[in-house]
Amino acid sequence: MEQGSLIQERLGRLRGLMADRGMDAYLVPTADFHGSEYVGEHFKCRSFLTGFTGSAGTLVVTADDAALWVDGRYFIQAAEQLKGSGVRMMKMGVEGVPEIEAYIARQIPEGGCLGFDGRVVDSATGKKLESSLAAKKASIRYEEDLTGLLWSDRPALPAKPVWILEERYAGKSAAAKLSDLRAFMGQEGASVHVLTTLDDIAWLLNLRGGDMACDPVFLSYLAVTQKKAFLFIDPRSLDETARRYLDGLSVTVCPYDGIYAYVKDLREETLLLEGSMVDHRLVRSIHSSVQVIDRMNPTVLAKAVKNPVEIENMKKAHLKDGIVMTRFICWLKKNAGKVPMSELSLQKKLDQMRMEQEGNLGLSFDTISAYGAHGAMCHYSANAESDIPVEAKGFYLVDSGGQYYEGTTDITRTIAMGPLTREQKEHYTLVLVSMLRLGAVRFPKGARGLTLDYAARQIFWERGLNFDHGTGHGVGYLLNVHERPVGIRWKMVPERMDSCILEPGMITSDEPGIYIEGSHGIRTENLLLCVEDEKTAYGQFLRFEHLTCVPIDLDGVDRTRMTEKDVALLNAYHQQVYETLSPFFDGEEKEWLREATRAI
């Protein structure tokens, strides 16, 4: 059966289940039970029902319509993958496209019913939906996962081994982190704190796992009181060493799905949780006698400010990763047009090189390997059907990263494979200048990413250009490659929770880009460490240091479109790259590196 027909058949069966339960609409977000950015195979219900494989999107199904909301990263990809499926693409943020809640409110009749799996819809969204449907006296049913009833060969929930991250990598013991958390709870008057976000739990306990591809976390919930803690997890994930470790922290191991009964049994407590990250079913399980403090988890900011040990380790991780990326680019440039290459073959080559590096634990996200027009698809994923040859002309874009004991990396380089058009060189240079200017900003303490974004976008906006993604995101330490609450963007998006005040020790990406549909895409990305600069009569100033240490392809640069300051920034960066990396290269590779980092 063709993909479009298969999707139509699945939606037809879903509508049958909806009719049996009196549901007028059914909501399917891209989510797991923990508000994770990327979801494991078990949770890919939206993909199962639409055929769209992007990492974000929300589906609403009614008796006679199916609509999928996607953001600007995925407009091109969704248009292609939804063909023949009967699912309409809704372009988020585009004029005339309704918000999801408004669309649902229009579709639900008086006294009607909306359905969704309450474990994959966060409490904040659930409350919005309840409010928007109140005028119609409509009900919400959140107890059943209808997709699960249709998905006969659904992958099981994972239970990979959990392991301890030693303090020489974490920089602070779990006991000390728990003590800090309990002190904060005391200040807030909270007797219980429930954590459902996987990276917060892993960071707090100095544990890592393998339940999600690329993010070394484990499926779990955590409840912390002043004396004890309760970890809700599949017991198969814990060996004897991990159990002894948890015992030493006074952490009791409980069944994974026992969190709902635990919360339901609480009485006369003051419960601290982050409602926007906790699922609707869990919040609806809280007894009326419990007072709820709804605020961002205190661990979010604590883990965003890397401690001195983490910072030094992150520098080591970027050195390792820089060596790999530089060797890959050297090979690529020397062999362009001489040996057969494709998007997939290059992706596999780079992934293998990275995973062979000492201390590597895998990738930090699926590598984006995109040639030519595919580079214009911001989060393109090459597969057997889409794979194309990489020729000795135009641009090849590769966005990749690794997980190391010493931390997490994320880098994008766009490589000139051969002759370029004047427009391609102009666009390449604009992106390069944008990245350099943001990396060189100085700013007073108290500034947010919203303040700094203009430094990157000014050169685009002057020409009537823009890019449909944030300029920077926070990065975890051997955790999620996209980490709250750090972010650099021009438009406030409250639900993203990534516009905090920048502080020394925070790490952000710096990744402007330009995407010309049907032609080319360009992105250049470094990771930056926020550090203290001078203190003046106007207060403490901050700046960034480049963590990423990899050459930027000079073959795409049009020097006439750079100011002398821009040139100086590029030359200084390349001098730093050569001085840092050259001791690890010799022979032809070292000569190539010298030429690749030459002053222009």
C-alpha positions as CSV (number, residue, x, y, z in Angstrom):
1,M,0.0,0.0,0.0
2,E,1.3,3.5,-0.9
3,Q,2.2,5.8,2.0
4,G,-0.7,8.2,1.3
5,S,-3.2,5.4,1.2
6,L,-1.8,3.8,4.3
7,I,-2.1,7.1,6.2
8,Q,-5.7,7.5,5.0
9,E,-6.5,4.0,6.2
10,R,-5.0,4.7,9.7
11,L,-6.9,8.0,10.0
12,G,-10.1,6.2,9.0
13,R,-9.6,3.7,11.8
14,L,-8.9,6.5,14.3
15,R,-12.1,8.2,13.3
16,G,-13.9,5.0,14.0
17,L,-12.5,4.9,17.6
18,M,-13.4,8.6,18.0
19,A,-17.0,8.0,16.9
20,D,-17.4,5.0,19.3
21,R,-16.3,7.3,22.2
22,G,-18.3,10.4,21.1
23,M,-15.2,12.4,20.4
24,D,-15.5,15.3,17.8
25,A,-11.7,15.9,17.6
26,Y,-8.6,14.1,18.7
27,L,-5.2,15.8,19.4
28,V,-1.9,14.1,18.8
29,P,1.2,16.2,19.6
30,T,4.8,15.2,19.1
31,A,5.6,14.3,22.7
32,D,6.5,11.7,25.2
33,F,5.4,11.6,28.9
34,H,8.2,14.0,29.8
35,G,8.0,17.0,27.5
36,S,11.2,15.9,25.7
37,E,12.2,17.7,22.5
38,Y,12.9,14.5,20.7
39,V,10.9,11.4,21.3
40,G,11.7,7.7,21.2
41,E,10.2,5.2,18.8
42,H,7.4,4.2,21.2
43,F,6.1,7.8,21.2
44,K,6.1,8.6,17.5
45,C,2.3,8.6,17.3
46,R,2.0,11.7,15.1
47,S,4.5,10.3,12.6
48,F,2.5,7.0,12.6
49,L,-0.7,8.8,11.8
50,T,0.6,11.3,9.2
51,G,3.8,10.0,7.6
52,F,5.6,13.3,8.5
53,T,8.9,12.4,10.2
54,G,10.1,15.9,11.4
55,S,10.9,16.3,15.0
56,A,8.0,18.7,15.8
57,G,4.4,19.0,14.7
58,T,0.9,18.7,16.1
59,L,-2.0,16.8,14.5
60,V,-5.7,17.4,15.0
61,V,-8.2,14.9,13.5
62,T,-11.9,15.5,13.2
63,A,-14.6,13.5,11.4
64,D,-13.9,15.2,8.1
65,D,-10.5,16.9,8.4
66,A,-6.9,16.2,9.5
67,A,-4.6,19.2,10.0
68,L,-0.9,19.2,11.0
69,W,0.8,22.3,12.4
70,V,4.5,22.6,11.6
71,D,7.0,25.5,12.1
72,G,9.2,27.2,9.5
73,R,11.9,24.5,9.7
74,Y,9.6,21.9,8.2
75,F,7.4,23.7,5.6
76,I,9.3,22.1,2.7
77,Q,9.6,18.7,4.2
78,A,6.0,18.5,5.4
79,A,4.7,19.5,2.0
80,E,6.5,16.6,0.4
81,Q,5.7,14.0,3.0
82,L,2.0,14.8,3.4
83,K,1.2,14.4,-0.3
84,G,-1.7,12.0,-0.9
85,S,-2.3,11.5,2.8
86,G,-5.4,13.7,3.2
87,V,-3.6,15.6,6.0
88,R,-3.4,19.4,5.5
89,M,-0.3,21.3,6.5
90,M,-0.9,24.3,8.7
91,K,2.1,26.7,8.6
92,M,2.6,28.0,12.1
93,G,3.2,31.8,12.4
94,V,1.9,32.5,8.8
95,E,-0.8,35.0,8.4
96,G,-4.3,33.4,8.2
97,V,-3.3,30.2,9.9
98,P,-5.3,29.7,13.1
99,E,-3.7,28.8,16.4
100,I,-4.3,25.1,17.3
101,E,-6.6,26.0,20.3
102,A,-8.7,28.3,18.1
103,Y,-9.1,25.7,15.4
104,I,-10.2,23.1,17.9
105,A,-12.6,25.5,19.6
106,R,-14.2,26.1,16.2
107,Q,-14.4,22.3,15.3
108,I,-16.0,21.2,18.6
109,P,-19.8,21.6,18.7
110,E,-21.8,22.7,21.7
111,G,-21.5,20.0,24.3
112,G,-19.0,18.2,22.2
113,C,-15.8,16.3,23.2
114,L,-12.1,16.6,22.6
115,G,-9.9,13.6,23.1
116,F,-6.2,13.1,23.7
117,D,-3.7,11.0,25.7
118,G,-3.3,13.1,28.9
119,R,0.2,11.8,29.4
120,V,1.6,13.5,26.3
121,V,-0.2,16.8,26.6
122,D,1.3,19.2,29.1
123,S,-0.8,20.8,31.8
124,A,-0.5,24.3,30.5
125,T,-1.9,23.2,27.1
126,G,-4.6,21.1,28.8
127,K,-5.7,24.2,30.8
128,K,-5.8,26.3,27.6
129,L,-7.9,23.8,25.9
130,E,-10.3,23.5,28.8
131,S,-10.6,27.3,28.9
132,S,-11.2,27.6,25.1
133,L,-13.9,24.9,25.2
134,A,-15.7,26.1,28.4
135,A,-18.0,28.4,26.5
136,K,-19.4,25.4,24.6
137,K,-19.7,23.3,27.7
138,A,-17.5,20.8,25.9
139,S,-15.7,18.0,27.7
140,I,-12.2,16.6,27.5
141,R,-11.3,12.9,27.7
142,Y,-7.6,12.3,28.4
143,E,-7.6,8.8,29.8
144,E,-7.0,6.8,26.6
145,D,-4.3,6.6,24.0
146,L,-6.3,5.8,20.8
147,T,-3.2,5.7,18.6
148,G,-1.9,2.8,20.8
149,L,-5.1,0.9,20.0
150,L,-4.4,1.1,16.3
151,W,-0.6,0.6,16.4
152,S,-0.3,-3.2,16.5
153,D,3.5,-3.3,16.1
154,R,4.3,-0.4,18.3
155,P,7.9,-0.4,19.7
156,A,8.0,-1.2,23.5
157,L,9.1,1.3,26.1
158,P,12.9,1.1,26.4
159,A,14.7,0.2,29.6
160,K,18.4,0.6,28.8
161,P,21.0,0.5,31.6
162,V,21.5,3.5,33.8
163,W,25.1,4.5,34.7
164,I,26.8,6.9,37.1
165,L,28.5,10.0,35.8
166,E,31.6,10.4,37.9
167,E,32.3,13.6,39.8
168,R,35.4,14.3,37.7
169,Y,33.1,14.8,34.8
170,A,30.0,16.2,36.7
171,G,32.0,18.6,38.8
172,K,29.6,18.4,41.7
173,S,28.1,15.4,43.6
174,A,24.5,14.5,43.4
175,A,24.3,14.8,47.2
176,A,25.4,18.4,47.0
177,K,22.9,19.1,44.2
178,L,20.1,17.5,46.2
179,S,21.1,19.6,49.2
180,D,20.9,22.8,47.1
181,L,17.5,21.8,45.8
182,R,16.1,21.1,49.2
183,A,17.4,24.5,50.4
184,F,15.5,26.1,47.6
185,M,12.4,24.1,48.4
186,G,12.6,25.3,52.0
187,Q,12.8,28.9,50.8
188,E,9.8,28.4,48.6
189,G,7.8,26.6,51.3
190,A,7.6,23.4,49.3
191,S,7.4,20.0,51.0
192,V,7.5,17.9,47.8
193,H,9.0,18.6,44.4
194,V,8.0,16.5,41.4
195,L,10.4,16.4,38.4
196,T,9.2,14.9,35.1
197,T,11.8,16.4,32.7
198,L,14.4,13.7,31.9
199,D,17.5,15.9,31.6
200,D,16.8,17.6,35.0
201,I,16.5,14.2,36.7
202,A,19.7,12.9,35.0
203,W,21.6,16.1,35.9
204,L,20.4,16.2,39.5
205,L,21.3,12.5,40.3
206,N,24.5,12.5,38.1
207,L,23.1,9.5,36.2
208,R,22.9,8.9,32.5
209,G,21.1,6.3,30.4
210,G,20.2,5.3,26.9
211,D,16.4,5.3,26.6
212,M,16.5,8.1,24.0
213,A,18.6,8.2,20.8
214,C,21.3,10.9,21.2
215,D,20.1,12.2,24.5
216,P,21.7,10.1,27.3
217,V,18.7,10.1,29.6
218,F,16.4,7.5,31.0
219,L,12.6,7.3,31.3
220,S,11.8,8.2,34.9
221,Y,10.0,10.6,37.3
222,L,11.5,11.9,40.5
223,A,9.8,13.1,43.7
224,V,12.0,14.9,46.3
225,T,11.1,15.6,49.9
226,Q,13.3,17.2,52.6
227,K,14.5,13.7,53.7
228,K,13.9,11.3,50.9
229,A,13.5,11.0,47.2
230,F,11.5,8.5,45.0
231,L,12.7,7.5,41.5
232,F,10.0,6.1,39.3
233,I,11.7,3.9,36.7
234,D,11.7,0.5,35.1
235,P,13.7,-1.6,37.5
236,R,15.4,-3.4,34.7
237,S,17.4,-0.2,34.0
238,L,19.3,-0.5,37.3
239,D,22.1,-2.8,38.1
240,E,23.4,-3.5,41.6
241,T,25.9,-0.7,41.4
242,A,23.3,1.9,40.4
243,R,20.9,0.6,43.2
244,R,23.6,1.0,45.8
245,Y,24.4,4.4,44.6
246,L,20.8,5.5,44.9
247,D,20.5,3.9,48.3
248,G,23.4,6.1,49.4
249,L,21.4,9.2,48.3
250,S,18.3,8.0,50.2
251,V,16.5,7.5,46.9
252,T,13.8,4.8,46.8
253,V,13.2,3.0,43.5
254,C,9.5,2.7,42.5
255,P,7.7,1.4,39.4
256,Y,7.8,3.8,36.4
257,D,4.0,4.4,36.1
258,G,3.7,4.6,39.9
259,I,4.0,8.4,39.8
260,Y,0.3,8.9,39.2
261,A,-0.6,6.9,42.4
262,Y,2.1,8.7,44.3
263,V,0.7,12.1,43.4
264,K,-2.9,11.1,43.9
265,D,-2.1,10.0,47.5
266,L,-0.5,13.3,48.5
267,R,-2.5,15.2,51.1
268,E,-2.0,18.6,52.7
269,E,1.4,19.0,51.0
270,T,2.9,22.0,49.2
271,L,4.0,20.7,45.8
272,L,6.5,22.4,43.6
273,L,6.3,21.5,39.9
274,E,6.6,23.1,36.5
275,G,3.1,22.9,35.1
276,S,4.1,23.6,31.5
277,M,6.4,20.6,31.6
278,V,4.2,18.2,33.6
279,D,1.5,16.2,31.8
280,H,-2.2,16.9,32.0
281,R,-3.1,13.6,33.6
282,L,-0.6,14.0,36.4
283,V,-1.8,17.5,37.3
284,R,-5.4,16.3,37.2
285,S,-4.4,13.6,39.7
286,I,-3.5,16.1,42.4
287,H,-5.8,16.2,45.4
288,S,-7.6,19.5,46.2
289,S,-5.9,19.6,49.6
290,V,-2.4,20.0,48.0
291,Q,-1.2,23.5,47.4
292,V,0.7,23.8,44.1
293,I,3.7,26.1,43.4
294,D,3.9,26.3,39.6
295,R,7.3,27.6,38.5
296,M,10.3,26.6,36.4
297,N,12.2,23.7,37.9
298,P,15.1,25.2,39.9
299,T,17.4,22.6,38.3
300,V,16.9,24.2,34.9
301,L,19.0,27.3,35.7
302,A,21.4,25.4,37.9
303,K,22.4,23.0,35.1
304,A,22.6,25.8,32.5
305,V,25.4,27.5,34.4
306,K,28.3,25.1,33.9
307,N,30.6,24.7,36.8
308,P,34.4,25.0,36.4
309,V,35.0,21.3,35.9
310,E,32.2,21.1,33.3
311,I,33.7,24.1,31.4
312,E,37.2,22.6,31.3
313,N,35.8,19.3,30.1
314,M,33.6,21.0,27.5
315,K,36.7,22.5,26.1
316,K,38.3,19.1,25.9
317,A,35.3,17.7,24.2
318,H,35.4,20.4,21.6
319,L,39.1,19.8,20.9
320,K,38.3,16.1,20.3
321,D,35.4,17.0,18.1
322,G,37.3,19.7,16.3
323,I,40.0,17.2,15.3
324,V,37.4,14.9,13.8
325,M,35.5,17.6,11.9
326,T,38.7,19.1,10.6
327,R,40.0,15.7,9.3
328,F,36.6,15.1,7.7
329,I,36.5,18.5,5.9
330,C,40.1,18.0,4.8
331,W,39.2,14.7,3.2
332,L,36.1,16.1,1.7
333,K,37.9,19.0,0.0
334,K,40.7,16.9,-1.3
335,N,38.4,14.3,-2.7
336,A,35.6,16.4,-4.1
337,G,34.9,15.2,-7.7
338,K,37.5,12.4,-7.4
339,V,35.7,9.7,-5.5
340,P,31.9,8.9,-5.4
341,M,30.1,10.7,-2.6
342,S,26.5,10.9,-1.5
343,E,24.7,12.6,1.4
344,L,24.3,9.2,3.1
345,S,27.9,8.0,2.5
346,L,29.3,11.3,3.9
347,Q,27.0,11.1,6.9
348,K,28.1,7.6,7.6
349,K,31.8,8.5,7.2
350,L,31.6,11.4,9.6
351,D,29.5,9.5,12.2
352,Q,32.0,6.7,12.1
353,M,34.9,9.1,12.5
354,R,33.3,10.8,15.4
355,M,32.3,7.6,17.2
356,E,35.9,6.3,16.9
357,Q,37.2,9.3,18.8
358,E,38.4,8.5,22.4
359,G,35.7,9.1,25.0
360,N,32.9,9.4,22.5
361,L,29.5,8.0,23.6
362,G,27.6,8.5,20.4
363,L,25.9,11.4,18.5
364,S,24.2,14.4,20.1
365,F,21.6,14.4,17.3
366,D,21.1,12.7,14.0
367,T,23.5,14.2,11.5
368,I,22.1,16.5,8.9
369,S,24.0,15.8,5.6
370,A,22.5,17.9,2.9
371,Y,23.7,18.8,-0.6
372,G,22.4,21.5,-2.9
373,A,18.7,22.2,-2.7
374,H,18.4,19.8,0.2
375,G,20.4,22.3,2.3
376,A,17.4,24.6,2.1
377,M,15.4,22.1,4.2
378,C,16.5,23.3,7.5
379,H,16.3,20.0,9.4
380,Y,16.6,17.7,6.4
381,S,17.3,14.0,7.1
382,A,18.9,11.9,4.3
383,N,17.5,8.5,3.7
384,A,17.6,5.8,1.1
385,E,14.8,7.5,-0.9
386,S,16.1,11.1,-0.7
387,D,19.9,10.4,-0.9
388,I,21.6,12.2,-3.8
389,P,25.2,12.3,-5.1
390,V,27.4,15.1,-3.8
391,E,29.0,16.7,-6.8
392,A,32.0,19.0,-7.3
393,K,30.0,22.1,-7.4
394,G,27.7,24.1,-5.1
395,F,27.3,23.7,-1.3
396,Y,27.3,20.7,1.0
397,L,25.9,21.4,4.5
398,V,26.6,19.2,7.5
399,D,25.2,19.8,11.0
400,S,26.4,17.3,13.5
401,G,27.6,16.8,17.1
402,G,28.8,14.2,19.6
403,Q,28.3,13.1,23.1
404,Y,31.5,12.7,25.1
405,Y,32.2,12.0,28.8
406,E,33.6,15.6,28.7
407,G,30.4,17.1,27.3
408,T,28.2,17.7,24.2
409,T,29.1,19.3,20.9
410,D,27.1,20.8,18.0
411,I,28.6,22.3,14.9
412,T,27.5,23.2,11.4
413,R,29.8,23.8,8.4
414,T,28.8,24.6,4.8
415,I,31.4,23.4,2.4
416,A,32.1,24.7,-1.1
417,M,32.4,21.6,-3.2
418,G,33.4,23.4,-6.4
419,P,32.3,26.4,-8.4
420,L,29.7,28.7,-6.8
421,T,27.4,31.4,-8.2
422,R,27.8,35.0,-7.2
423,E,24.6,34.8,-5.2
424,Q,25.8,31.7,-3.3
425,K,29.0,33.4,-2.3
426,E,27.1,36.5,-1.2
427,H,24.8,34.4,0.9
428,Y,27.7,32.4,2.4
429,T,29.5,35.5,3.4
430,L,26.4,37.1,5.0
431,V,26.0,34.0,7.2
432,L,29.7,34.0,8.1
433,V,29.7,37.7,9.0
434,S,26.5,37.2,11.1
435,M,28.0,34.4,13.1
436,L,31.3,36.3,13.7
437,R,29.5,39.5,14.8
438,L,27.3,37.7,17.3
439,G,30.3,35.8,18.7
440,A,32.1,39.1,19.2
441,V,29.4,41.0,21.1
442,R,30.1,42.6,24.5
443,F,27.1,43.2,26.7
444,P,26.2,44.3,30.3
445,K,25.2,41.6,32.8
446,G,21.4,41.4,32.8
447,A,21.0,41.1,29.0
448,R,19.0,38.3,27.4
449,G,19.4,36.6,24.1
450,L,16.5,38.8,22.8
451,T,18.9,41.7,23.3
452,L,21.7,40.2,21.3
453,D,19.9,38.7,18.3
454,Y,20.1,41.9,16.3
455,A,23.8,41.6,16.2
456,A,23.4,38.5,14.0
457,R,20.3,39.5,12.0
458,Q,21.1,43.1,11.1
459,I,23.1,42.2,8.0
460,F,20.1,40.0,6.8
461,W,17.4,42.5,7.6
462,E,19.2,45.3,5.8
463,R,18.8,43.3,2.7
464,G,15.2,42.2,3.4
465,L,16.4,38.7,4.3
466,N,15.7,36.5,7.4
467,F,15.9,32.9,8.6
468,D,13.0,31.0,10.3
469,H,14.8,29.6,13.3
470,G,16.5,30.9,16.5
471,T,20.0,32.2,16.3
472,G,21.2,30.3,19.4
473,H,20.1,27.6,21.8
474,G,21.6,26.4,25.1
475,V,23.6,23.1,25.2
476,G,23.7,20.6,28.0
477,Y,26.6,18.8,29.5
478,L,26.4,15.2,28.2
479,L,22.7,15.9,28.0
480,N,20.3,17.5,25.6
481,V,21.9,19.3,22.7
482,H,19.0,21.9,23.0
483,E,18.8,22.9,26.6
484,R,16.6,25.5,28.3
485,P,16.6,28.4,29.4
486,V,19.4,29.8,27.2
487,G,18.3,31.1,23.8
488,I,19.1,33.8,21.2
489,R,16.2,34.8,19.0
490,W,14.5,38.0,17.9
491,K,10.9,37.1,18.7
492,M,9.6,36.2,22.1
493,V,8.2,32.7,22.2
494,P,7.1,32.2,25.8
495,E,6.4,28.5,25.6
496,R,10.0,27.9,24.5
497,M,11.3,29.2,27.9
498,D,14.7,30.0,26.3
499,S,15.1,33.7,26.9
500,C,16.8,33.9,30.3
501,I,19.3,36.4,31.5
502,L,22.7,35.3,30.3
503,E,25.3,34.5,32.9
504,P,29.0,33.4,32.9
505,G,29.2,29.6,32.4
506,M,26.2,29.4,30.1
507,I,26.8,27.9,26.6
508,T,24.9,28.9,23.5
509,S,25.0,28.1,19.9
510,D,25.6,30.8,17.3
511,E,24.0,29.5,14.0
512,P,22.6,32.0,11.5
513,G,21.6,30.6,8.1
514,I,19.9,31.3,4.8
515,Y,17.7,29.0,2.9
516,I,16.7,29.4,-0.7
517,E,14.1,26.8,-1.7
518,G,15.1,24.7,-4.6
519,S,18.6,26.1,-4.7
520,H,20.8,26.0,-1.6
521,G,21.0,26.3,2.1
522,I,23.8,27.7,4.2
523,R,24.4,27.6,8.0
524,T,27.6,28.2,10.0
525,E,27.4,27.2,13.7
526,N,29.8,27.5,16.6
527,L,29.2,27.0,20.3
528,L,30.0,29.9,22.5
529,L,30.8,30.1,26.2
530,C,29.6,33.2,28.2
531,V,32.4,34.7,30.3
532,E,33.1,37.8,32.3
533,D,34.6,40.8,30.5
534,E,35.7,44.1,32.1
535,K,33.8,45.8,34.9
536,T,33.2,49.5,34.3
537,A,31.3,52.4,36.0
538,Y,28.3,51.0,34.1
539,G,28.6,47.5,35.7
540,Q,29.9,44.1,34.8
541,F,30.2,43.4,31.1
542,L,30.2,39.9,29.5
543,R,31.4,38.4,26.3
544,F,31.6,35.1,24.5
545,E,34.5,32.7,23.8
546,H,34.4,30.2,20.9
547,L,34.3,26.6,22.1
548,T,34.1,25.2,18.5
549,C,37.5,24.9,16.9
550,V,37.1,24.0,13.2
551,P,38.1,25.9,10.1
552,I,35.4,27.8,8.1
553,D,35.7,27.2,4.4
554,L,37.3,30.2,2.8
555,D,36.4,29.1,-0.7
556,G,32.8,30.5,-0.2
557,V,33.9,33.9,1.1
558,D,33.4,37.1,-0.9
559,R,35.8,39.4,1.0
560,T,34.3,42.5,-0.7
561,R,31.2,42.0,1.4
562,M,33.1,42.1,4.7
563,T,34.2,45.1,6.7
564,E,37.8,45.2,7.9
565,K,36.5,44.3,11.4
566,D,34.7,41.3,10.0
567,V,37.9,40.2,8.3
568,A,39.9,40.7,11.5
569,L,37.4,38.5,13.4
570,L,37.7,35.7,10.9
571,N,41.5,35.9,10.8
572,A,41.7,35.9,14.6
573,Y,39.3,32.9,14.8
574,H,41.3,31.0,12.2
575,Q,44.6,31.8,14.0
576,Q,43.1,30.3,17.2
577,V,42.0,27.2,15.3
578,Y,45.4,26.7,13.8
579,E,47.3,27.2,17.0
580,T,44.9,24.8,18.9
581,L,44.7,22.0,16.3
582,S,48.0,22.0,14.5
583,P,49.9,20.0,17.2
584,F,47.5,17.1,16.4
585,F,48.2,17.1,12.6
586,D,51.2,16.4,10.5
587,G,52.2,16.0,6.9
588,E,49.6,16.9,4.2
589,E,46.8,17.3,6.7
590,K,48.8,19.9,8.6
591,E,49.7,21.8,5.4
592,W,46.0,21.7,4.4
593,L,45.0,23.1,7.8
594,R,47.6,25.9,7.5
595,E,46.1,26.9,4.1
596,A,42.5,26.5,5.3
597,T,43.1,28.9,8.2
598,R,45.2,31.5,6.3
599,A,44.6,35.1,6.9
600,I,42.6,36.8,4.1
